[in-house]
């Protein structure tokens, strides 16, 4: 498998290299952290589809205010909402 890379108007064909993939957890703290997590979740959803289909990334939102955040997710709100296991409200 190869990919075409264009550098300064010149196309080169280079073989694709596999990169090791590691499970990742993204942690947001406080209201701003929750907003940022929702924006990241929305980007993953837009690029890769349902978050359940991309299990290599997990999210944890820690906050003292249990109010849900609204970041203009619009029609994606149901798909990117935090699950109870992804929220820690103290």
C-alpha positions as a printed Julia matrix, in Angstrom:
90×3 Matrix{Float64}:
   0.0    0.0    0.0
   1.32   3.47  -0.79
   0.32   7.09  -0.6
   1.09  10.01  -2.87
   2.79  12.93  -1.15
   3.09  16.26  -2.96
   5.99  18.44  -1.86
   6.64  21.74  -3.65
   4.65  20.66  -6.69
   6.46  17.33  -7.06
   4.58  14.11  -6.34
   6.3   11.26  -4.58
   4.88   7.82  -3.92
   5.93   6.48  -0.55
   4.81   3.31   1.2
   2.41   3.85   4.08
   3.85   3.0    7.45
   1.85   1.59  10.31
   2.17   3.46  13.57
   1.67   1.75  16.9
  -1.68   2.68  18.41
  -2.08   3.0   22.16
  -5.28   3.37  24.14
  -5.77   6.98  25.18
  -7.84   8.68  27.85
  -8.57  12.38  27.53
  -9.43  14.06  30.83
 -11.26  17.37  31.17
 -11.45  19.19  34.5
 -14.09  21.81  35.28
 -16.51  23.56  32.97
 -13.92  24.52  30.36
 -12.51  20.99  30.4
 -16.01  19.6   29.76
 -16.54  22.03  26.88
 -13.24  21.05  25.31
 -14.0   17.33  25.7
 -17.34  17.78  23.95
 -15.66  19.62  21.08
 -13.07  16.83  20.75
 -15.84  14.18  20.87
 -17.74  16.07  18.15
 -14.65  16.12  15.92
 -14.1   12.38  16.4
 -17.78  11.75  15.63
 -17.67  13.87  12.47
 -14.51  12.14  11.23
 -14.94   8.52  12.36
 -18.67   8.09  13.06
 -20.2    6.82  16.3
 -17.84   7.04  19.26
 -18.57   3.41  20.08
 -16.85   2.49  16.8
 -13.64   4.21  17.98
 -12.95   2.55  21.36
  -9.23   3.35  21.43
 -10.04   6.79  22.91
 -11.83   7.21  26.25
 -12.98  10.38  27.96
 -13.33  11.44  31.59
 -14.92  14.7   32.7
 -14.38  15.75  36.33
 -16.41  18.67  37.68
 -18.11  19.94  40.83
 -21.02  21.35  38.8
 -23.32  18.62  37.47
 -24.86  20.91  34.82
 -24.52  19.5   31.31
 -22.53  21.6   28.87
 -23.8   22.95  25.54
 -21.21  23.68  22.87
 -23.45  24.11  19.87
 -23.32  20.42  19.02
 -26.76  20.74  17.44
 -27.89  17.53  15.76
 -24.88  15.66  17.19
 -25.8   16.3   20.84
 -27.23  12.8   21.4
 -24.25  11.11  19.75
 -21.53  12.97  21.68
 -23.17  13.3   25.11
 -21.18  11.91  28.02
 -22.24   8.53  29.37
 -22.56   8.13  33.18
 -19.25   6.23  33.21
 -17.48   9.21  31.63
 -18.55  11.79  34.24
 -17.36  12.25  37.81
 -19.3   14.95  39.6
 -18.07  15.63  43.13
